């Protein structure tokens, strides 16, 4: 066996190990930065996951009795009769397991919500050629999502500005329509990034996973929290 045939596998192993070490260091740095920012916002890291949070997250995210829900990196802070959370959520028994990261949530006596899900569509122009193709693809995705979510897609043909900017699901169509009618939609759709908002009873969440408009790592959570509070104001009863 020549030297090259020995060195090549060794170099591959070393390169892989180096990439793995870099990924671990990057992940630790990101977690440390996230903890620092959360602390600046008054949140504390929660080692023992709160049962009141777990039960509500399962109600929103669990699809089918065999799906396991995992909640990680939980931070919380209490403010009188409401408790705020930052958390990641994943499915513990699926390959593509991430369901949401840097999700802000609140359990509040000021909320009384129907079971709903809203996804924003920033800058989606269905009248263009590309938009038309995307619209067709979106309909297929939504048909699958409707069965997966266990909720019905609610459309607003009389208000095309809603259908062009929001995907709305709900279990009680009348209650969700009433909710949409009373919230300030511009406060949600003005952001040029995808948001996923979901709620049920006294629990509201906003998933900022795709929030790329804020490029500064020094202000990510601060900006997200500010937007979350702004959105929350719309849903308080």
C-alpha positions as CSV (number, residue, x, y, z in Angstrom):
1,X,0.0,0.0,0.0
2,X,1.5,3.3,-1.1
3,X,1.7,6.5,1.1
4,X,-1.0,8.3,-0.9
5,X,-3.6,5.6,-0.3
6,X,-3.0,5.9,3.4
7,X,-2.9,9.7,3.6
8,X,-6.1,10.4,1.6
9,X,-8.5,8.7,3.9
10,X,-6.7,10.2,6.9
11,X,-7.0,13.7,5.4
12,X,-10.7,13.1,4.7
13,X,-11.3,12.1,8.3
14,X,-9.3,15.1,9.6
15,X,-11.3,17.5,7.4
16,X,-14.6,16.0,8.6
17,X,-13.5,16.2,12.2
18,X,-12.5,19.9,11.6
19,X,-15.8,20.8,10.1
20,X,-17.6,19.0,13.0
21,X,-15.6,20.9,15.6
22,X,-16.3,24.2,13.8
23,X,-20.0,23.4,13.8
24,X,-20.0,22.6,17.5
25,X,-18.1,25.8,18.3
26,X,-20.4,27.9,16.1
27,X,-23.5,26.3,17.7
28,X,-22.2,27.0,21.2
29,X,-21.4,30.6,20.3
30,X,-24.9,31.0,18.9
31,X,-26.5,29.6,22.0
32,X,-24.3,31.8,24.2
33,X,-25.3,34.8,22.2
34,X,-28.9,33.9,22.3
35,X,-28.8,33.4,26.1
36,X,-27.1,36.8,26.4
37,X,-29.7,38.6,24.3
38,X,-32.6,36.8,26.1
39,X,-31.1,37.9,29.5
40,X,-31.0,41.5,28.2
41,X,-34.7,41.2,27.5
42,X,-35.4,40.0,31.1
43,X,-35.7,36.3,30.2
44,X,-34.1,33.5,32.2
45,X,-33.1,30.1,30.8
46,X,-35.4,27.3,32.0
47,X,-33.7,24.0,32.7
48,X,-36.8,22.1,33.7
49,X,-39.3,22.5,30.8
50,X,-42.5,24.1,32.1
51,X,-45.5,21.7,31.9
52,X,-47.9,24.6,31.1
53,X,-45.8,25.4,28.0
54,X,-45.3,21.8,26.9
55,X,-49.1,21.1,26.9
56,X,-49.9,24.2,24.9
57,X,-47.1,23.6,22.3
58,X,-48.4,20.0,21.8
59,X,-51.9,21.3,21.2
60,X,-50.6,23.6,18.5
61,X,-47.9,21.4,16.9
62,X,-48.8,17.8,17.5
63,X,-50.3,16.1,14.4
64,X,-51.4,12.5,15.2
65,X,-51.1,10.5,18.3
66,X,-47.8,9.0,17.4
67,X,-45.9,12.2,16.8
68,X,-43.6,13.3,19.6
69,X,-43.0,16.9,20.3
70,X,-39.7,18.2,21.8
71,X,-39.3,21.7,23.2
72,X,-35.7,22.9,23.7
73,X,-33.8,26.1,24.7
74,X,-36.6,27.5,26.7
75,X,-36.4,31.0,28.2
76,X,-39.1,32.6,30.2
77,X,-40.2,35.7,32.0
78,X,-43.3,36.6,34.0
79,X,-45.1,39.8,33.7
80,X,-48.1,40.0,36.1
81,X,-50.8,37.7,34.8
82,X,-48.9,36.5,31.7
83,X,-45.7,34.6,31.0
84,X,-43.5,35.0,28.0
85,X,-41.4,32.3,26.4
86,X,-38.7,31.8,23.8
87,X,-38.2,28.2,22.6
88,X,-37.4,25.8,19.8
89,X,-39.8,23.0,18.9
90,X,-39.1,19.9,16.9
91,X,-40.7,16.5,16.1
92,X,-38.8,13.8,18.0
93,X,-39.7,11.0,15.7
94,X,-39.3,12.4,12.2
95,X,-36.2,12.9,10.0
96,X,-37.1,16.5,9.1
97,X,-37.7,17.3,12.7
98,X,-37.5,21.1,13.1
99,X,-40.9,22.7,13.5
100,X,-39.8,26.1,14.7
101,X,-36.9,28.0,16.1
102,X,-36.7,31.2,18.1
103,X,-40.4,31.0,18.6
104,X,-41.9,33.6,20.9
105,X,-44.9,32.6,22.9
106,X,-47.1,33.9,25.7
107,X,-49.7,32.4,28.0
108,X,-52.0,35.3,29.0
109,X,-55.3,35.9,30.6
110,X,-55.8,38.7,28.0
111,X,-56.1,36.1,25.2
112,X,-59.2,34.1,24.2
113,X,-58.3,32.7,20.8
114,X,-59.9,30.2,18.4
115,X,-57.4,27.5,17.1
116,X,-55.8,29.2,14.1
117,X,-52.6,29.3,12.0
118,X,-51.5,32.3,9.9
119,X,-48.5,32.4,7.6
120,X,-47.5,35.6,5.9
121,X,-46.6,35.8,2.2
122,X,-44.4,39.0,1.8
123,X,-44.1,40.2,-1.8
124,X,-46.0,37.3,-3.3
125,X,-47.5,38.5,-6.6
126,X,-49.8,35.9,-8.0
127,X,-50.6,37.9,-11.1
128,X,-47.1,37.5,-12.6
129,X,-46.0,34.4,-14.6
130,X,-43.7,33.2,-11.8
131,X,-46.3,34.1,-9.3
132,X,-48.9,32.0,-11.2
133,X,-46.6,29.0,-11.1
134,X,-45.9,29.6,-7.4
135,X,-49.6,29.9,-6.8
136,X,-50.3,26.5,-8.4
137,X,-47.5,24.9,-6.3
138,X,-48.8,26.7,-3.2
139,X,-52.2,25.2,-3.7
140,X,-50.7,21.7,-3.8
141,X,-48.7,22.3,-0.7
142,X,-51.8,23.7,1.1
143,X,-53.9,20.8,0.1
144,X,-51.4,18.6,1.9
145,X,-51.1,21.0,4.8
146,X,-54.8,21.0,5.3
147,X,-54.9,17.3,6.1
148,X,-51.6,17.5,8.1
149,X,-52.7,20.4,10.3
150,X,-56.2,19.0,10.9
151,X,-57.6,22.4,10.2
152,X,-59.5,23.9,7.2
153,X,-58.0,26.6,5.0
154,X,-60.0,29.8,5.3
155,X,-60.1,32.0,2.2
156,X,-61.4,35.5,1.8
157,X,-62.5,36.0,-1.8
158,X,-64.2,39.2,-0.8
159,X,-61.0,40.6,0.5
160,X,-58.2,39.7,-2.0
161,X,-55.7,41.7,0.0
162,X,-55.9,39.0,2.7
163,X,-55.6,36.0,0.3
164,X,-52.6,37.7,-1.4
165,X,-50.7,38.2,1.9
166,X,-51.9,35.5,4.3
167,X,-52.5,31.8,4.5
168,X,-55.1,31.2,7.2
169,X,-56.1,27.9,8.7
170,X,-58.6,27.3,11.5
171,X,-60.9,24.7,13.2
172,X,-63.8,27.1,13.8
173,X,-64.2,29.1,10.5
174,X,-66.6,31.7,11.9
175,X,-64.5,32.4,15.0
176,X,-61.3,32.7,12.9
177,X,-63.0,35.1,10.4
178,X,-64.1,37.2,13.3
179,X,-60.6,37.3,14.6
180,X,-59.1,38.3,11.2
181,X,-61.7,41.1,10.9
182,X,-60.7,42.7,14.2
183,X,-56.9,42.6,14.0
184,X,-54.7,45.2,12.3
185,X,-53.4,43.2,9.3
186,X,-50.9,45.9,8.3
187,X,-49.0,45.3,11.5
188,X,-48.4,41.7,10.4
189,X,-48.0,42.0,6.6
190,X,-45.7,45.1,6.7
191,X,-42.7,42.9,7.5
192,X,-40.8,41.8,4.5
193,X,-40.1,38.3,5.8
194,X,-42.2,35.2,6.4
195,X,-43.9,34.8,9.8
196,X,-45.9,32.0,11.2
197,X,-48.5,32.9,13.9
198,X,-50.5,30.3,15.7
199,X,-52.8,30.4,18.7
200,X,-55.4,28.7,20.8
201,X,-57.3,29.7,23.9
202,X,-54.8,31.7,26.1
203,X,-51.7,30.8,24.1
204,X,-50.1,32.8,21.1
205,X,-46.9,32.0,19.3
206,X,-44.9,33.8,16.6
207,X,-42.2,31.8,14.7
208,X,-39.3,34.0,13.6
209,X,-37.3,31.2,11.9
210,X,-37.3,33.0,8.6
211,X,-36.8,36.4,9.9
212,X,-33.8,37.5,7.7
213,X,-34.6,41.2,7.6
214,X,-32.5,41.7,10.7
215,X,-28.9,40.9,9.8
216,X,-27.2,42.1,12.9
217,X,-26.6,39.3,15.4
218,X,-26.5,41.9,18.2
219,X,-30.2,42.8,17.8
220,X,-32.0,39.6,16.5
221,X,-33.9,38.7,19.6
222,X,-34.4,42.3,20.6
223,X,-36.0,43.1,17.2
224,X,-38.0,39.9,17.2
225,X,-39.3,40.6,20.7
226,X,-40.3,44.1,19.7
227,X,-42.3,42.7,16.8
228,X,-43.8,40.0,18.9
229,X,-45.2,42.5,21.4
230,X,-46.5,44.6,18.5
231,X,-48.3,41.6,17.0
232,X,-49.6,40.5,20.4
233,X,-51.4,43.8,20.9
234,X,-53.7,42.8,18.0
235,X,-54.8,39.6,19.6
236,X,-55.5,40.7,23.1
237,X,-59.2,40.6,23.9
